[in-house]
Amino acid sequence: MNALPEPARPSTAGMPGRTAAEIRRDIDMQRRDLGSSVELLRGRVAELTDWRRQVNEHRSQLIAGAAIAGFAIGGLMMLRRRR
C-alpha cells in the first residue's frame, strides 16, 4: 500500500470573483482529498504498527540480534564470575 499522493490541483482559493458554487465545489474537493489522505494514513499506520507482521518480515535480523545479545550477556557474566 505505497500509494503516492495525487499531485496538487491548481487552487483557485483567494481568487476574486468566485461564485458561491465554485467555493462550495472547492471545499467539497478538499474534503474528499483530506478524507482519502486520512484513510491512506490510517492504513499505513496500521501496517507499520502490526508487530506480528514486522516480526515475520524481519525474522532473520531478530534472530541475529538475539544471538549477538545472548553472546554479549554470556560473555559479561563469565567475566564477572572470574573476578
PDB file with one MODEL, atoms N, CA, C and O in Angstrom:
MODEL        1
ATOM      1  N   MET A   1       0.836  -1.186   0.000  1.00  0.00           N
ATOM      2  CA  MET A   1       0.000   0.000   0.000  1.00  0.00           C
ATOM      3  C   MET A   1       0.874   1.241   0.000  1.00  0.00           C
ATOM      4  O   MET A   1       0.819   2.048   0.928  1.00  0.00           O
ATOM      5  N   ASN A   2       1.660   1.388  -1.015  1.00  0.00           N
ATOM      6  CA  ASN A   2       2.555   2.525  -1.143  1.00  0.00           C
ATOM      7  C   ASN A   2       2.006   3.507  -2.168  1.00  0.00           C
ATOM      8  O   ASN A   2       2.684   3.850  -3.137  1.00  0.00           O
ATOM      9  N   ALA A   3       0.793   3.949  -1.952  1.00  0.00           N
ATOM     10  CA  ALA A   3       0.178   4.889  -2.875  1.00  0.00           C
ATOM     11  C   ALA A   3       0.789   6.264  -2.682  1.00  0.00           C
ATOM     12  O   ALA A   3       0.921   6.752  -1.560  1.00  0.00           O
ATOM     13  N   LEU A   4       1.154   6.867  -3.777  1.00  0.00           N
ATOM     14  CA  LEU A   4       1.705   8.206  -3.718  1.00  0.00           C
ATOM     15  C   LEU A   4       0.562   9.201  -3.721  1.00  0.00           C
ATOM     16  O   LEU A   4      -0.470   8.964  -4.350  1.00  0.00           O
ATOM     17  N   PRO A   5       0.738  10.313  -3.022  1.00  0.00           N
ATOM     18  CA  PRO A   5      -0.329  11.318  -3.030  1.00  0.00           C
ATOM     19  C   PRO A   5      -0.502  11.894  -4.426  1.00  0.00           C
ATOM     20  O   PRO A   5       0.449  11.996  -5.201  1.00  0.00           O
ATOM     21  N   GLU A   6      -1.726  12.263  -4.723  1.00  0.00           N
ATOM     22  CA  GLU A   6      -2.011  12.859  -6.024  1.00  0.00           C
ATOM     23  C   GLU A   6      -1.357  14.228  -6.100  1.00  0.00           C
ATOM     24  O   GLU A   6      -1.215  14.903  -5.080  1.00  0.00           O
ATOM     25  N   PRO A   7      -0.952  14.649  -7.305  1.00  0.00           N
ATOM     26  CA  PRO A   7      -0.383  15.982  -7.437  1.00  0.00           C
ATOM     27  C   PRO A   7      -1.433  17.030  -7.081  1.00  0.00           C
ATOM     28  O   PRO A   7      -2.624  16.855  -7.336  1.00  0.00           O
ATOM     29  N   ALA A   8      -0.970  18.098  -6.499  1.00  0.00           N
ATOM     30  CA  ALA A   8      -1.883  19.150  -6.065  1.00  0.00           C
ATOM     31  C   ALA A   8      -2.556  19.787  -7.280  1.00  0.00           C
ATOM     32  O   ALA A   8      -1.920  20.046  -8.302  1.00  0.00           O
ATOM     33  N   ARG A   9      -3.831  20.027  -7.141  1.00  0.00           N
ATOM     34  CA  ARG A   9      -4.568  20.704  -8.199  1.00  0.00           C
ATOM     35  C   ARG A   9      -4.307  22.201  -8.088  1.00  0.00           C
ATOM     36  O   ARG A   9      -4.084  22.716  -6.992  1.00  0.00           O
ATOM     37  N   PRO A  10      -4.333  22.887  -9.200  1.00  0.00           N
ATOM     38  CA  PRO A  10      -4.179  24.337  -9.098  1.00  0.00           C
ATOM     39  C   PRO A  10      -5.332  24.903  -8.289  1.00  0.00           C
ATOM     40  O   PRO A  10      -6.495  24.605  -8.561  1.00  0.00           O
ATOM     41  N   SER A  11      -5.020  25.691  -7.329  1.00  0.00           N
ATOM     42  CA  SER A  11      -6.041  26.217  -6.434  1.00  0.00           C
ATOM     43  C   SER A  11      -6.562  27.552  -6.944  1.00  0.00           C
ATOM     44  O   SER A  11      -5.816  28.401  -7.433  1.00  0.00           O
ATOM     45  N   THR A  12      -7.862  27.698  -6.811  1.00  0.00           N
ATOM     46  CA  THR A  12      -8.466  28.983  -7.145  1.00  0.00           C
ATOM     47  C   THR A  12      -8.817  29.726  -5.862  1.00  0.00           C
ATOM     48  O   THR A  12      -9.501  30.749  -5.895  1.00  0.00           O
ATOM     49  N   ALA A  13      -8.344  29.205  -4.732  1.00  0.00           N
ATOM     50  CA  ALA A  13      -8.648  29.825  -3.444  1.00  0.00           C
ATOM     51  C   ALA A  13      -8.102  31.248  -3.424  1.00  0.00           C
ATOM     52  O   ALA A  13      -6.988  31.511  -3.875  1.00  0.00           O
ATOM     53  N   GLY A  14      -8.883  32.124  -2.910  1.00  0.00           N
ATOM     54  CA  GLY A  14      -8.466  33.506  -2.762  1.00  0.00           C
ATOM     55  C   GLY A  14      -8.601  34.316  -4.039  1.00  0.00           C
ATOM     56  O   GLY A  14      -8.254  35.497  -4.062  1.00  0.00           O
ATOM     57  N   MET A  15      -9.096  33.703  -5.094  1.00  0.00           N
ATOM     58  CA  MET A  15      -9.247  34.429  -6.358  1.00  0.00           C
ATOM     59  C   MET A  15     -10.523  35.261  -6.274  1.00  0.00           C
ATOM     60  O   MET A  15     -11.585  34.739  -5.934  1.00  0.00           O
ATOM     61  N   PRO A  16     -10.424  36.511  -6.573  1.00  0.00           N
ATOM     62  CA  PRO A  16     -11.625  37.360  -6.509  1.00  0.00           C
ATOM     63  C   PRO A  16     -12.619  36.981  -7.607  1.00  0.00           C
ATOM     64  O   PRO A  16     -12.236  36.531  -8.687  1.00  0.00           O
ATOM     65  N   GLY A  17     -13.873  37.170  -7.310  1.00  0.00           N
ATOM     66  CA  GLY A  17     -14.911  36.938  -8.295  1.00  0.00           C
ATOM     67  C   GLY A  17     -15.402  35.513  -8.384  1.00  0.00           C
ATOM     68  O   GLY A  17     -16.146  35.178  -9.307  1.00  0.00           O
ATOM     69  N   ARG A  18     -15.004  34.654  -7.443  1.00  0.00           N
ATOM     70  CA  ARG A  18     -15.513  33.276  -7.469  1.00  0.00           C
ATOM     71  C   ARG A  18     -16.946  33.268  -6.964  1.00  0.00           C
ATOM     72  O   ARG A  18     -17.324  34.037  -6.080  1.00  0.00           O
ATOM     73  N   THR A  19     -17.720  32.386  -7.548  1.00  0.00           N
ATOM     74  CA  THR A  19     -19.117  32.281  -7.120  1.00  0.00           C
ATOM     75  C   THR A  19     -19.194  31.372  -5.895  1.00  0.00           C
ATOM     76  O   THR A  19     -18.249  30.650  -5.578  1.00  0.00           O
ATOM     77  N   ALA A  20     -20.323  31.423  -5.222  1.00  0.00           N
ATOM     78  CA  ALA A  20     -20.536  30.564  -4.057  1.00  0.00           C
ATOM     79  C   ALA A  20     -20.473  29.098  -4.459  1.00  0.00           C
ATOM     80  O   ALA A  20     -19.971  28.266  -3.703  1.00  0.00           O
ATOM     81  N   ALA A  21     -20.978  28.778  -5.645  1.00  0.00           N
ATOM     82  CA  ALA A  21     -20.947  27.389  -6.122  1.00  0.00           C
ATOM     83  C   ALA A  21     -19.505  26.919  -6.329  1.00  0.00           C
ATOM     84  O   ALA A  21     -19.183  25.772  -6.016  1.00  0.00           O
ATOM     85  N   GLU A  22     -18.638  27.782  -6.849  1.00  0.00           N
ATOM     86  CA  GLU A  22     -17.228  27.426  -7.040  1.00  0.00           C
ATOM     87  C   GLU A  22     -16.535  27.200  -5.702  1.00  0.00           C
ATOM     88  O   GLU A  22     -15.729  26.283  -5.543  1.00  0.00           O
ATOM     89  N   ILE A  23     -16.866  28.050  -4.758  1.00  0.00           N
ATOM     90  CA  ILE A  23     -16.273  27.910  -3.420  1.00  0.00           C
ATOM     91  C   ILE A  23     -16.727  26.602  -2.784  1.00  0.00           C
ATOM     92  O   ILE A  23     -15.914  25.879  -2.209  1.00  0.00           O
ATOM     93  N   ARG A  24     -18.033  26.287  -2.883  1.00  0.00           N
ATOM     94  CA  ARG A  24     -18.544  25.029  -2.333  1.00  0.00           C
ATOM     95  C   ARG A  24     -17.891  23.820  -3.006  1.00  0.00           C
ATOM     96  O   ARG A  24     -17.549  22.840  -2.344  1.00  0.00           O
ATOM     97  N   ARG A  25     -17.723  23.902  -4.335  1.00  0.00           N
ATOM     98  CA  ARG A  25     -17.091  22.810  -5.071  1.00  0.00           C
ATOM     99  C   ARG A  25     -15.649  22.616  -4.582  1.00  0.00           C
ATOM    100  O   ARG A  25     -15.213  21.484  -4.372  1.00  0.00           O
ATOM    101  N   ASP A  26     -14.914  23.718  -4.403  1.00  0.00           N
ATOM    102  CA  ASP A  26     -13.534  23.621  -3.907  1.00  0.00           C
ATOM    103  C   ASP A  26     -13.492  23.013  -2.507  1.00  0.00           C
ATOM    104  O   ASP A  26     -12.623  22.193  -2.213  1.00  0.00           O
ATOM    105  N   ILE A  27     -14.422  23.410  -1.648  1.00  0.00           N
ATOM    106  CA  ILE A  27     -14.468  22.865  -0.289  1.00  0.00           C
ATOM    107  C   ILE A  27     -14.765  21.369  -0.344  1.00  0.00           C
ATOM    108  O   ILE A  27     -14.135  20.586   0.367  1.00  0.00           O
ATOM    109  N   ASP A  28     -15.722  20.968  -1.184  1.00  0.00           N
ATOM    110  CA  ASP A  28     -16.051  19.543  -1.312  1.00  0.00           C
ATOM    111  C   ASP A  28     -14.852  18.745  -1.838  1.00  0.00           C
ATOM    112  O   ASP A  28     -14.584  17.648  -1.351  1.00  0.00           O
ATOM    113  N   MET A  29     -14.134  19.283  -2.824  1.00  0.00           N
ATOM    114  CA  MET A  29     -12.956  18.590  -3.355  1.00  0.00           C
ATOM    115  C   MET A  29     -11.883  18.450  -2.280  1.00  0.00           C
ATOM    116  O   MET A  29     -11.271  17.390  -2.146  1.00  0.00           O
ATOM    117  N   GLN A  30     -11.655  19.509  -1.519  1.00  0.00           N
ATOM    118  CA  GLN A  30     -10.646  19.444  -0.460  1.00  0.00           C
ATOM    119  C   GLN A  30     -11.076  18.473   0.632  1.00  0.00           C
ATOM    120  O   GLN A  30     -10.234  17.770   1.190  1.00  0.00           O
ATOM    121  N   ARG A  31     -12.358  18.419   0.947  1.00  0.00           N
ATOM    122  CA  ARG A  31     -12.866  17.490   1.953  1.00  0.00           C
ATOM    123  C   ARG A  31     -12.642  16.045   1.495  1.00  0.00           C
ATOM    124  O   ARG A  31     -12.218  15.203   2.286  1.00  0.00           O
ATOM    125  N   ARG A  32     -12.924  15.758   0.219  1.00  0.00           N
ATOM    126  CA  ARG A  32     -12.696  14.409  -0.321  1.00  0.00           C
ATOM    127  C   ARG A  32     -11.201  14.068  -0.304  1.00  0.00           C
ATOM    128  O   ARG A  32     -10.811  12.967   0.083  1.00  0.00           O
ATOM    129  N   ASP A  33     -10.377  15.024  -0.727  1.00  0.00           N
ATOM    130  CA  ASP A  33      -8.930  14.793  -0.727  1.00  0.00           C
ATOM    131  C   ASP A  33      -8.419  14.519   0.681  1.00  0.00           C
ATOM    132  O   ASP A  33      -7.593  13.628   0.881  1.00  0.00           O
ATOM    133  N   LEU A  34      -8.901  15.271   1.648  1.00  0.00           N
ATOM    134  CA  LEU A  34      -8.487  15.081   3.033  1.00  0.00           C
ATOM    135  C   LEU A  34      -8.951  13.720   3.540  1.00  0.00           C
ATOM    136  O   LEU A  34      -8.203  13.025   4.228  1.00  0.00           O
ATOM    137  N   GLY A  35     -10.179  13.336   3.205  1.00  0.00           N
ATOM    138  CA  GLY A  35     -10.686  12.025   3.611  1.00  0.00           C
ATOM    139  C   GLY A  35      -9.843  10.899   3.041  1.00  0.00           C
ATOM    140  O   GLY A  35      -9.540   9.932   3.740  1.00  0.00           O
ATOM    141  N   SER A  36      -9.461  11.016   1.773  1.00  0.00           N
ATOM    142  CA  SER A  36      -8.616   9.997   1.149  1.00  0.00           C
ATOM    143  C   SER A  36      -7.250   9.941   1.827  1.00  0.00           C
ATOM    144  O   SER A  36      -6.721   8.860   2.086  1.00  0.00           O
ATOM    145  N   SER A  37      -6.687  11.103   2.110  1.00  0.00           N
ATOM    146  CA  SER A  37      -5.375  11.155   2.767  1.00  0.00           C
ATOM    147  C   SER A  37      -5.424  10.520   4.152  1.00  0.00           C
ATOM    148  O   SER A  37      -4.507   9.798   4.542  1.00  0.00           O
ATOM    149  N   VAL A  38      -6.487  10.788   4.886  1.00  0.00           N
ATOM    150  CA  VAL A  38      -6.628  10.210   6.228  1.00  0.00           C
ATOM    151  C   VAL A  38      -6.743   8.690   6.140  1.00  0.00           C
ATOM    152  O   VAL A  38      -6.141   7.981   6.946  1.00  0.00           O
ATOM    153  N   GLU A  39      -7.500   8.183   5.182  1.00  0.00           N
ATOM    154  CA  GLU A  39      -7.641   6.736   5.023  1.00  0.00           C
ATOM    155  C   GLU A  39      -6.311   6.087   4.654  1.00  0.00           C
ATOM    156  O   GLU A  39      -5.973   5.029   5.184  1.00  0.00           O
ATOM    157  N   LEU A  40      -5.554   6.710   3.749  1.00  0.00           N
ATOM    158  CA  LEU A  40      -4.229   6.188   3.398  1.00  0.00           C
ATOM    159  C   LEU A  40      -3.314   6.173   4.615  1.00  0.00           C
ATOM    160  O   LEU A  40      -2.578   5.212   4.839  1.00  0.00           O
ATOM    161  N   LEU A  41      -3.365   7.243   5.396  1.00  0.00           N
ATOM    162  CA  LEU A  41      -2.533   7.334   6.594  1.00  0.00           C
ATOM    163  C   LEU A  41      -2.927   6.282   7.620  1.00  0.00           C
ATOM    164  O   LEU A  41      -2.057   5.675   8.244  1.00  0.00           O
ATOM    165  N   ARG A  42      -4.211   6.058   7.803  1.00  0.00           N
ATOM    166  CA  ARG A  42      -4.669   5.013   8.737  1.00  0.00           C
ATOM    167  C   ARG A  42      -4.138   3.647   8.334  1.00  0.00           C
ATOM    168  O   ARG A  42      -3.650   2.881   9.164  1.00  0.00           O
ATOM    169  N   GLY A  43      -4.243   3.359   7.050  1.00  0.00           N
ATOM    170  CA  GLY A  43      -3.750   2.076   6.556  1.00  0.00           C
ATOM    171  C   GLY A  43      -2.257   1.926   6.766  1.00  0.00           C
ATOM    172  O   GLY A  43      -1.789   0.857   7.158  1.00  0.00           O
ATOM    173  N   ARG A  44      -1.516   2.971   6.515  1.00  0.00           N
ATOM    174  CA  ARG A  44      -0.056   2.923   6.679  1.00  0.00           C
ATOM    175  C   ARG A  44       0.322   2.777   8.156  1.00  0.00           C
ATOM    176  O   ARG A  44       1.235   2.021   8.484  1.00  0.00           O
ATOM    177  N   VAL A  45      -0.361   3.482   9.038  1.00  0.00           N
ATOM    178  CA  VAL A  45      -0.084   3.372  10.477  1.00  0.00           C
ATOM    179  C   VAL A  45      -0.390   1.956  10.950  1.00  0.00           C
ATOM    180  O   VAL A  45       0.389   1.373  11.703  1.00  0.00           O
ATOM    181  N   ALA A  46      -1.509   1.404  10.517  1.00  0.00           N
ATOM    182  CA  ALA A  46      -1.867   0.038  10.909  1.00  0.00           C
ATOM    183  C   ALA A  46      -0.814  -0.951  10.418  1.00  0.00           C
ATOM    184  O   ALA A  46      -0.454  -1.891  11.126  1.00  0.00           O
ATOM    185  N   GLU A  47      -0.327  -0.731   9.207  1.00  0.00           N
ATOM    186  CA  GLU A  47       0.691  -1.609   8.630  1.00  0.00           C
ATOM    187  C   GLU A  47       1.998  -1.528   9.425  1.00  0.00           C
ATOM    188  O   GLU A  47       2.616  -2.554   9.708  1.00  0.00           O
ATOM    189  N   LEU A  48       2.412  -0.326   9.780  1.00  0.00           N
ATOM    190  CA  LEU A  48       3.688  -0.152  10.483  1.00  0.00           C
ATOM    191  C   LEU A  48       3.636  -0.576  11.942  1.00  0.00           C
ATOM    192  O   LEU A  48       4.667  -0.933  12.512  1.00  0.00           O
ATOM    193  N   THR A  49       2.465  -0.545  12.558  1.00  0.00           N
ATOM    194  CA  THR A  49       2.363  -0.896  13.972  1.00  0.00           C
ATOM    195  C   THR A  49       1.933  -2.342  14.191  1.00  0.00           C
ATOM    196  O   THR A  49       1.731  -2.757  15.332  1.00  0.00           O
ATOM    197  N   ASP A  50       1.790  -3.110  13.124  1.00  0.00           N
ATOM    198  CA  ASP A  50       1.442  -4.519  13.246  1.00  0.00           C
ATOM    199  C   ASP A  50       2.713  -5.294  13.591  1.00  0.00           C
ATOM    200  O   ASP A  50       3.485  -5.658  12.704  1.00  0.00           O
ATOM    201  N   TRP A  51       2.924  -5.544  14.879  1.00  0.00           N
ATOM    202  CA  TRP A  51       4.193  -6.134  15.320  1.00  0.00           C
ATOM    203  C   TRP A  51       4.371  -7.558  14.819  1.00  0.00           C
ATOM    204  O   TRP A  51       5.499  -7.992  14.587  1.00  0.00           O
ATOM    205  N   ARG A  52       3.282  -8.292  14.647  1.00  0.00           N
ATOM    206  CA  ARG A  52       3.413  -9.666  14.132  1.00  0.00           C
ATOM    207  C   ARG A  52       3.945  -9.667  12.698  1.00  0.00           C
ATOM    208  O   ARG A  52       4.789 -10.486  12.335  1.00  0.00           O
ATOM    209  N   ARG A  53       3.445  -8.755  11.907  1.00  0.00           N
ATOM    210  CA  ARG A  53       3.908  -8.644  10.531  1.00  0.00           C
ATOM    211  C   ARG A  53       5.365  -8.195  10.494  1.00  0.00           C
ATOM    212  O   ARG A  53       6.154  -8.686   9.686  1.00  0.00           O
ATOM    213  N   GLN A  54       5.718  -7.255  11.374  1.00  0.00           N
ATOM    214  CA  GLN A  54       7.102  -6.776  11.437  1.00  0.00           C
ATOM    215  C   GLN A  54       8.043  -7.913  11.815  1.00  0.00           C
ATOM    216  O   GLN A  54       9.126  -8.041  11.244  1.00  0.00           O
ATOM    217  N   VAL A  55       7.632  -8.743  12.779  1.00  0.00           N
ATOM    218  CA  VAL A  55       8.454  -9.882  13.193  1.00  0.00           C
ATOM    219  C   VAL A  55       8.625 -10.848  12.025  1.00  0.00           C
ATOM    220  O   VAL A  55       9.730 -11.328  11.777  1.00  0.00           O
ATOM    221  N   ASN A  56       7.544 -11.135  11.308  1.00  0.00           N
ATOM    222  CA  ASN A  56       7.627 -12.052  10.166  1.00  0.00           C
ATOM    223  C   ASN A  56       8.533 -11.507   9.072  1.00  0.00           C
ATOM    224  O   ASN A  56       9.284 -12.266   8.458  1.00  0.00           O
ATOM    225  N   GLU A  57       8.476 -10.221   8.822  1.00  0.00           N
ATOM    226  CA  GLU A  57       9.290  -9.621   7.766  1.00  0.00           C
ATOM    227  C   GLU A  57      10.762  -9.510   8.143  1.00  0.00           C
ATOM    228  O   GLU A  57      11.623  -9.523   7.264  1.00  0.00           O
ATOM    229  N   HIS A  58      11.064  -9.402   9.428  1.00  0.00           N
ATOM    230  CA  HIS A  58      12.439  -9.161   9.878  1.00  0.00           C
ATOM    231  C   HIS A  58      12.946 -10.287  10.779  1.00  0.00           C
ATOM    232  O   HIS A  58      13.753 -10.056  11.679  1.00  0.00           O
ATOM    233  N   ARG A  59      12.470 -11.496  10.530  1.00  0.00           N
ATOM    234  CA  ARG A  59      12.800 -12.638  11.382  1.00  0.00           C
ATOM    235  C   ARG A  59      14.310 -12.878  11.463  1.00  0.00           C
ATOM    236  O   ARG A  59      14.835 -13.063  12.561  1.00  0.00           O
ATOM    237  N   SER A  60      15.014 -12.880  10.343  1.00  0.00           N
ATOM    238  CA  SER A  60      16.453 -13.180  10.364  1.00  0.00           C
ATOM    239  C   SER A  60      17.237 -12.118  11.130  1.00  0.00           C
ATOM    240  O   SER A  60      18.181 -12.452  11.846  1.00  0.00           O
ATOM    241  N   GLN A  61      16.863 -10.844  10.993  1.00  0.00           N
ATOM    242  CA  GLN A  61      17.540  -9.788  11.741  1.00  0.00           C
ATOM    243  C   GLN A  61      17.291  -9.938  13.242  1.00  0.00           C
ATOM    244  O   GLN A  61      18.193  -9.719  14.052  1.00  0.00           O
ATOM    245  N   LEU A  62      16.060 -10.313  13.608  1.00  0.00           N
ATOM    246  CA  LEU A  62      15.752 -10.501  15.031  1.00  0.00           C
ATOM    247  C   LEU A  62      16.535 -11.676  15.615  1.00  0.00           C
ATOM    248  O   LEU A  62      17.026 -11.596  16.741  1.00  0.00           O
ATOM    249  N   ILE A  63      16.652 -12.753  14.864  1.00  0.00           N
ATOM    250  CA  ILE A  63      17.405 -13.915  15.341  1.00  0.00           C
ATOM    251  C   ILE A  63      18.875 -13.550  15.514  1.00  0.00           C
ATOM    252  O   ILE A  63      19.493 -13.904  16.517  1.00  0.00           O
ATOM    253  N   ALA A  64      19.434 -12.840  14.530  1.00  0.00           N
ATOM    254  CA  ALA A  64      20.843 -12.433  14.619  1.00  0.00           C
ATOM    255  C   ALA A  64      21.055 -11.504  15.815  1.00  0.00           C
ATOM    256  O   ALA A  64      22.037 -11.648  16.543  1.00  0.00           O
ATOM    257  N   GLY A  65      20.155 -10.564  16.019  1.00  0.00           N
ATOM    258  CA  GLY A  65      20.272  -9.639  17.156  1.00  0.00           C
ATOM    259  C   GLY A  65      20.169 -10.361  18.481  1.00  0.00           C
ATOM    260  O   GLY A  65      20.907 -10.050  19.416  1.00  0.00           O
ATOM    261  N   ALA A  66      19.259 -11.326  18.575  1.00  0.00           N
ATOM    262  CA  ALA A  66      19.109 -12.092  19.817  1.00  0.00           C
ATOM    263  C   ALA A  66      20.360 -12.922  20.094  1.00  0.00           C
ATOM    264  O   ALA A  66      20.783 -13.047  21.244  1.00  0.00           O
ATOM    265  N   ALA A  67      20.951 -13.488  19.043  1.00  0.00           N
ATOM    266  CA  ALA A  67      22.171 -14.282  19.224  1.00  0.00           C
ATOM    267  C   ALA A  67      23.323 -13.397  19.698  1.00  0.00           C
ATOM    268  O   ALA A  67      24.059 -13.771  20.612  1.00  0.00           O
ATOM    269  N   ILE A  68      23.478 -12.246  19.091  1.00  0.00           N
ATOM    270  CA  ILE A  68      24.542 -11.318  19.493  1.00  0.00           C
ATOM    271  C   ILE A  68      24.335 -10.869  20.934  1.00  0.00           C
ATOM    272  O   ILE A  68      25.282 -10.835  21.719  1.00  0.00           O
ATOM    273  N   ALA A  69      23.105 -10.526  21.280  1.00  0.00           N
ATOM    274  CA  ALA A  69      22.818 -10.098  22.650  1.00  0.00           C
ATOM    275  C   ALA A  69      23.088 -11.239  23.632  1.00  0.00           C
ATOM    276  O   ALA A  69      23.618 -11.004  24.718  1.00  0.00           O
ATOM    277  N   GLY A  70      22.729 -12.469  23.264  1.00  0.00           N
ATOM    278  CA  GLY A  70      22.977 -13.618  24.135  1.00  0.00           C
ATOM    279  C   GLY A  70      24.462 -13.841  24.367  1.00  0.00           C
ATOM    280  O   GLY A  70      24.886 -14.091  25.495  1.00  0.00           O
ATOM    281  N   PHE A  71      25.259 -13.752  23.298  1.00  0.00           N
ATOM    282  CA  PHE A  71      26.714 -13.915  23.457  1.00  0.00           C
ATOM    283  C   PHE A  71      27.303 -12.797  24.303  1.00  0.00           C
ATOM    284  O   PHE A  71      28.175 -13.051  25.134  1.00  0.00           O
ATOM    285  N   ALA A  72      26.849 -11.576  24.108  1.00  0.00           N
ATOM    286  CA  ALA A  72      27.364 -10.444  24.875  1.00  0.00           C
ATOM    287  C   ALA A  72      27.025 -10.598  26.360  1.00  0.00           C
ATOM    288  O   ALA A  72      27.883 -10.391  27.218  1.00  0.00           O
ATOM    289  N   ILE A  73      25.797 -10.954  26.658  1.00  0.00           N
ATOM    290  CA  ILE A  73      25.397 -11.133  28.061  1.00  0.00           C
ATOM    291  C   ILE A  73      26.148 -12.315  28.674  1.00  0.00           C
ATOM    292  O   ILE A  73      26.609 -12.237  29.813  1.00  0.00           O
ATOM    293  N   GLY A  74      26.268 -13.398  27.925  1.00  0.00           N
ATOM    294  CA  GLY A  74      27.020 -14.555  28.417  1.00  0.00           C
ATOM    295  C   GLY A  74      28.476 -14.204  28.676  1.00  0.00           C
ATOM    296  O   GLY A  74      29.041 -14.630  29.684  1.00  0.00           O
ATOM    297  N   GLY A  75      29.089 -13.441  27.790  1.00  0.00           N
ATOM    298  CA  GLY A  75      30.475 -13.018  27.972  1.00  0.00           C
ATOM    299  C   GLY A  75      30.645 -12.145  29.201  1.00  0.00           C
ATOM    300  O   GLY A  75      31.608 -12.305  29.952  1.00  0.00           O
ATOM    301  N   LEU A  76      29.720 -11.225  29.410  1.00  0.00           N
ATOM    302  CA  LEU A  76      29.795 -10.366  30.596  1.00  0.00           C
ATOM    303  C   LEU A  76      29.630 -11.177  31.876  1.00  0.00           C
ATOM    304  O   LEU A  76      30.297 -10.901  32.873  1.00  0.00           O
ATOM    305  N   MET A  77      28.764 -12.157  31.858  1.00  0.00           N
ATOM    306  CA  MET A  77      28.555 -12.982  33.049  1.00  0.00           C
ATOM    307  C   MET A  77      29.816 -13.807  33.365  1.00  0.00           C
ATOM    308  O   MET A  77      30.165 -13.993  34.530  1.00  0.00           O
ATOM    309  N   MET A  78      30.483 -14.291  32.329  1.00  0.00           N
ATOM    310  CA  MET A  78      31.719 -15.060  32.553  1.00  0.00           C
ATOM    311  C   MET A  78      32.810 -14.165  33.128  1.00  0.00           C
ATOM    312  O   MET A  78      33.568 -14.592  33.999  1.00  0.00           O
ATOM    313  N   LEU A  79      32.896 -12.925  32.644  1.00  0.00           N
ATOM    314  CA  LEU A  79      33.910 -12.004  33.161  1.00  0.00           C
ATOM    315  C   LEU A  79      33.656 -11.694  34.635  1.00  0.00           C
ATOM    316  O   LEU A  79      34.602 -11.597  35.417  1.00  0.00           O
ATOM    317  N   ARG A  80      32.419 -11.540  35.014  1.00  0.00           N
ATOM    318  CA  ARG A  80      32.097 -11.235  36.420  1.00  0.00           C
ATOM    319  C   ARG A  80      32.416 -12.439  37.329  1.00  0.00           C
ATOM    320  O   ARG A  80      32.853 -12.251  38.464  1.00  0.00           O
ATOM    321  N   ARG A  81      32.209 -13.637  36.852  1.00  0.00           N
ATOM    322  CA  ARG A  81      32.472 -14.813  37.657  1.00  0.00           C
ATOM    323  C   ARG A  81      33.964 -14.984  37.917  1.00  0.00           C
ATOM    324  O   ARG A  81      34.354 -15.472  38.978  1.00  0.00           O
ATOM    325  N   ARG A  82      34.794 -14.591  36.967  1.00  0.00           N
ATOM    326  CA  ARG A  82      36.237 -14.744  37.112  1.00  0.00           C
ATOM    327  C   ARG A  82      36.788 -13.841  38.193  1.00  0.00           C
ATOM    328  O   ARG A  82      37.836 -14.143  38.762  1.00  0.00           O
ATOM    329  N   ARG A  83      36.137 -12.774  38.486  1.00  0.00           N
ATOM    330  CA  ARG A  83      36.660 -11.808  39.477  1.00  0.00           C
ATOM    331  C   ARG A  83      36.444 -12.266  40.856  1.00  0.00           C
ATOM    332  O   ARG A  83      36.822 -11.576  41.802  1.00  0.00           O
TER     333      ARG A  83
ENDMDL
END
